[in-house]
Amino acid sequence: MGIQVIIALTIFFIVYAIMTTEIFNKTVAVLLGASLFIILGIIPQEKAFEGIDWNVIFLLIGMMIIVGITKRTGLFQYVAIKAAKAVKGDPIKILLMLSVITAVFSAFLDNVTTVLILTPVSILIAVELGVSPIPFVICEAIASNIGGTATLIGDPPNIMIGSAANLSFMDFIVNIGPVILVILAVFLVIAYFIFRKKLVVSSEKKARIMDFDESRSIEDKALLIKSLIILGMVIVGFLFHSLFHLEAATIALFGASLLMILAGKEEVEKFFHEVEWGTIFFFVGLFILVGGLVEMGLIKKLAEFLLSLTGGDIKVTSIVMIWFSGFFSAFVDNIPYVATMIPLIQDMTGQISQNLNIPLSEAAVEVLPLWWSLSLGACLGGNGTLIGASANVVSAGLAGKSGYKISFFEFTKYGFFIMITTLIISTGYVILFLLK
Amino acid sequence: MKLSSILQENHVKILDKANSKNEVISILLDSIFKNRQIHLNKEEVFSLINEREKLGGTIFENGMAIPHARLENFNDLFIGIAILSNPIIESGIPIKFVVLSIISKSASNTYLRTLSAFAQISQNKELFEKVASSKSHSDFFSAIENIKIKQELTVGDIMSKDVLKVSPETTLKELCDIFYKHNISYIPVVDDNDDFIGEVTITEVLKVGIPNYALMIGNLKFLSSFEPFEELLKNEDKIKVKEIMRKPSFKLPENSSIIEVALEITQNNKRQLPVVEGDKIIGIVSYMDLLKKVLRV
């Protein structure tokens, strides 16, 4: 191993350690690592910048703007309260309803955004009911990780996978959607049996919920209608984007621009504040770091090593991929993990094409189950521990600030069990339906 | 610049018997109009002065009155001074010393600084007595010999110096009582050494009453009944200032310019700013000080 390779690996692991322990801001850590890569000549700047997947960046920016504007309308609170009233204020039913709503929203919005909107309302509902909000907070975090797995835009790993493997929104719905429905149903049943005894309240408390007037949570009706039209258009656009030969990022940017014109009473500057620039630059830095590892030939070596371990068997590799990704993502941010795995699978595709002597396009079809396994493992693994996914950390933080502390163990005892269950279901699904 | 440099000897009157404030104003205007060109006539200026007098705030407890008028299309500063050997009673206050000013409507910088010099005189009891009992022009000018007009008005000139303070251990109940009793909304927090370590406003107190999750929802209109202060009232004996105080985000030294204050207040939506000397707080300047002591002097 050359000295440069050792330096690259050292920087990469230090950045990884900082990201996991959050000694300081992870975006800054990644950008620092990325600039060091360029300064030390591990990757030339031109190549580094080429490695940034702009499809991912612009899809994120577009969705952040659309969701940022829509959430001001009060729509999401409206839906949550409406649901609580639809089940007549019965806490266990509210818990299940809110979990389903969280999962559905998460499929289309960022998971963190979803819990940021729904967790406060849920805590309020629980407090009004006189029950502990903690089951609500935990279930919603888990539901958001499950729901986010279902679509291309639901969770950042999927955005990256979709862009790298050229998989469309529809591909995700068709291939991942069914198993997520099953997983969500199983999760709801488990949640029901775990929490139903803890969530019993008097009719008087239920009446407090029925007293809510959800129509008053709508802040701006005109903006709501505009947002719904654009959101609808964008989702339809996503469903058919590959038919039009358009990338999802284009659809999102187009929708965001239109909505900014329609909502334009305020300054456009404000809409751009909805973009979480920290997250955006986190991705930029990651792409450069991983680009550096590819440049050093490290990813190629790792791919060769993994293929030799599994004998090049796609089935075995897929199952290993699900479980390794799951456990790894339970402790480490799944975004950098997936960013690292993407070139690995791409390299494997090339090696398989050589080994089996088939064209690259056929090899790409062969390795499809690997991509789905990566997505399922990385996204569902986030449930494994309290630190497994940003949604968990954010919602536990919200609960803590409101006086309901959720310890690492408290979350993990439910989350880990759910993770194992969902990974088992995923494995069965991949073996039965995705591997030929 | 010395205060005496801006004053004209023939605009300083020592009056033995004046019957009313209006008479004094009239005498001073006469002397100003005799020497100076003003595009308005005396009656017009007189009525402008009277309009301003009706707003109040031009008479100080120690016996100084500062009637003044701001003129459009006027770019100068005329000051007339009357020393009343026999005070006239106005609003229950015996007035001994009158400073009448005719000022430009827009540029008031020199005026403010001059006024601040007169304020120095009136705050110094001994000096004020000496000035107010001047028997001649030379008495008067020698009394104010050492008074200087500062180049720029500073925070020290407009801040309030009677600073109430609380300790980090003060309870919310005591804090609310102080806010209520003194009709204030901001108070600095000092430690046992009297070092300035934090600040609290009513906003921080109100935040205790609203749970974090409710703050996050933002819009609570859908609730028909919600008692935000239940929790606060129940626990106000237990919650201490140190739990809710914030770090002072901005501290001004006494010689900061007024624009610094105005900038901080408008940019960061503040109402009060602490004025410090080292670790100690020596005053508070509020946006009301800017209104009362700069915009409507």
Chai-1 contact restraints between the chains, C-beta under 6 A:
chainA,res_idxA,chainB,res_idxB,connection_type,confidence,min_distance_angstrom,max_distance_angstrom,comment,restraint_id
A,G74,B,N219,contact,1.0,0.0,6.0,A-B,restraint_1
A,I81,B,F222,contact,1.0,0.0,6.0,A-B,restraint_2
A,P120,B,Y213,contact,1.0,0.0,6.0,A-B,restraint_3
A,P120,B,M216,contact,1.0,0.0,6.0,A-B,restraint_4
A,P120,B,I217,contact,1.0,0.0,6.0,A-B,restraint_5
A,V121,B,I217,contact,1.0,0.0,6.0,A-B,restraint_6
A,I123,B,Y213,contact,1.0,0.0,6.0,A-B,restraint_7
A,L124,B,Y213,contact,1.0,0.0,6.0,A-B,restraint_8
A,D211,B,S224,contact,1.0,0.0,6.0,A-B,restraint_9
A,F212,B,F222,contact,1.0,0.0,6.0,A-B,restraint_10
A,D213,B,F222,contact,1.0,0.0,6.0,A-B,restraint_11
A,E214,B,F222,contact,1.0,0.0,6.0,A-B,restraint_12
A,R216,B,K221,contact,1.0,0.0,6.0,A-B,restraint_13
A,R216,B,F222,contact,1.0,0.0,6.0,A-B,restraint_14
A,S217,B,N219,contact,1.0,0.0,6.0,A-B,restraint_15
A,S217,B,F222,contact,1.0,0.0,6.0,A-B,restraint_16
A,E219,B,N219,contact,1.0,0.0,6.0,A-B,restraint_17
A,K401,B,N212,contact,1.0,0.0,6.0,A-B,restraint_18
A,S402,B,P211,contact,1.0,0.0,6.0,A-B,restraint_19
A,S402,B,N212,contact,1.0,0.0,6.0,A-B,restraint_20
A,S402,B,Y213,contact,1.0,0.0,6.0,A-B,restraint_21
